Amino acid sequence: MFHPDNCDLLEKISGTFFGEINSILIRHWIIGVCKLMDPQSTKVKGETCENISIALIDTQTLKIMETEPKRSGDF
């Protein structure tokens, strides 16, 4: 792929190539952030699937805090 004769071609397309990669990464990041706002579970074909979301993490954290005994130094 890399050959001195290809330098001009690589320089011409590099901006477009890395611009596309940047757009793909930004879209992927936005979708990931949006998934955090999903409900804690979703029914798919009659089965309940947990979504890794803020709601699920909040619910699980509260359950842990309710079941664990208080330790000295805890707020």
N, C-alpha and C positions, 0 to 999 in steps of 0.2 A: 504494500500500500504506500509506504513512504519511500519516495524516490525523489531525488532533486528535481526531476522534471515535473513532479506533481505539486511542488510548492505553491505555484500560482493558483492552481485549482483549489488546493486546501485552504489557502488564504481567502479565496472568494467565497467558499461555502461555509467557512467556520462560523461566521456571524449568524447565518440562518440556522445552522445545525445547533449551536449552543443556545440560540434564542428559542428554538422548539423544545429543547431539553428543559430549559428554564420554565417554559409555559406548562409542560407536563408535570414538573415537580410542584409548581404552585397549585395546579388543579388537584393533584394528589393530596397535598397538604390541606387544602380547603375541604375536600371531601372527608378527610380524617377528622378535622375539627367538627364538621357537621355531624358526623357519626356519634360524637360525644354527646350530642344533644338528643339522640334517639331515646325512646322509652327503654326501661330496664329489661324488658322482654318482648318478644314478638312471636306470634303463632305462625308456624309454617307447616302446612299440611297436617294440621291437628296437633302438632308437637310445639311445645313452648321452648324457644331458644333464648338464652340470655344474650343481651347486647352489651358489649363493653362500653358503658356510657357513664356519665356523671351520676345519673339516677341510680344505677346499679352499685357503683362504688359507694355512694352515700348510704344506701340501704344496708350494704354489707358492713360498712364501718359502724353504723349505729347498732347493728346486731352484735358485733364484736364488743362494742363498748358496754352494751347491756349485759352480756353474759360473763365478761371478765370481772373478777373481783377488783375493787378499788385498791390501789397501792398507795403508800405514803408518797407524797411528792406529786401525785396526779392532780390536775386542776379540775 
